[in-house]
Amino acid sequence: MRIARFSTEEGMSFGVVEENTVAAVAAHPFGELTFTGVRYPLADVRLLAPILPSKVIAIGKNYADHAREMGGEPPAEPVIFAKPSTAVIGPGEAIAYPEKLSQRVDYEGELAVVIGRMCREVPAARVPEVILGYTCANDVTARDLQKKDGQWTRAKGFDTFCPLGPWIETEIDPADLAITTAVNGEVRQDARTSLLLHDVPALVEYVSQVMTLLPGDVILTGTPAGVGPLEIGDEVTVRVEGIGELTNRVVARE
């Protein structure tokens, strides 16, 4: 099932995407879905970020090749950091390049996990019970600020630095999915989630030992090797097998 968040002239709704239409659901997508009976052609709606999380927890250096391209060895335990909810944008929305503060902004294509129920200290074996589904993500990063600051909050936290979408896929096994990132049609990252150092069950178990996860919270699972800079005017697309693709254009921050 593909759960989308979308807008029409009537306002914002959640819905289930089926072929070329989206069937609206009442309220939120957690728990049993109640359909309103209203259906829209997919071409007539605007897809939004599929969820507005209370928090985005991201994992650093979770592919060995990426850890090495960043000048270090793969970490023994997950490296976690946070992106603010205000960084989230949806498909087709612009990534705003903060030229006055950064001269190096990178793409980082990732698989994202969307939490479906409040949970804490979840054992790995029970992680599937607390997951709503998966979506595509781009952990946009001001690389020069990341190096300058030593910690990653500013570099990762700019408005528009967390594109998510196009929808949440609820019926997929995340263990071995192809993931690519392309800039202006040229593939820059190409990997599989089977190469994750810490897989989805391990990540949810680890993060939930630290903090309570709420419905809609997002965990970014890490980016593979091949990260690189974006320029104003670039179009960046993250594709995850079985989910879809997320495309955003880079503009100058006003």
C-alpha positions, 0 to 999 in steps of 0.5 A: 500500500502506498500512503500519500499526503496530498493537497487539492483545492479543498485542502490537505488529505492523506490517501492511498495511491492505486495506479493513477488515482488516490483514494482519500482517507479520513484523519491520519494514516495510523491504525485502520484506514477509513476511506472517505469515498472521494477519489482523485486522479493522481495527476490532479493533486499535488504530492506533499511530504508524506508525513510531518514528523515530530523528529527526524533521526538520521544515521551517519556512516552506515555504509562502509564505503561512505565511511571510508570516503569521508576519511574514517573507518566504519563505526562499530555502533550506529552514529545518530544525529537529528534533523529538525522537522522544519527541514522536511519538504516534499517531492517537487519542492525546492532545496534552498541553497544557503549561499551566504553561509555555505559554499558546499551543499551535498546530496545524500540519497537514503532509505527512510523508515516511518514509525507507525506507533509510539514505542520505546526500547523495541527489540529487533525481532519486534521492529516490524510491528512499529513500522508504518512503511518506507519512503525516499529521503535526501539528507542534504548537508552543508559539507563545509559547515559539517567539517567546520563545526565538528558536530552536524546540527547546523550543516544538516538542519537548514530549512528544506534540507530533508526532502521526503517522498513521494509516498510511504510504501507499507508492503516492502522488505527493506533488506535488499533494495536498490538505491540510486541518486542522480543529479541532472540525470547522471547517476552519482550513487548506486548501492543496495540496502543489503550493504547497510552496516546496521540494518533497519531492525538494528537501527530502530532497536538502537534509537528507541533505547535512547528516545521514545519514537512517535507515530510519524517519526522518521529514521534516515538509514544512512547514505552510500558512497558517492556523495557530492556537491549540488549547484543552484539549478541542479535537479536531484532524484533519489530512487529506491526500488519498490518505492519510487523516486523523489525529485527536487530542484536546487534554488538560491535561498532568498 
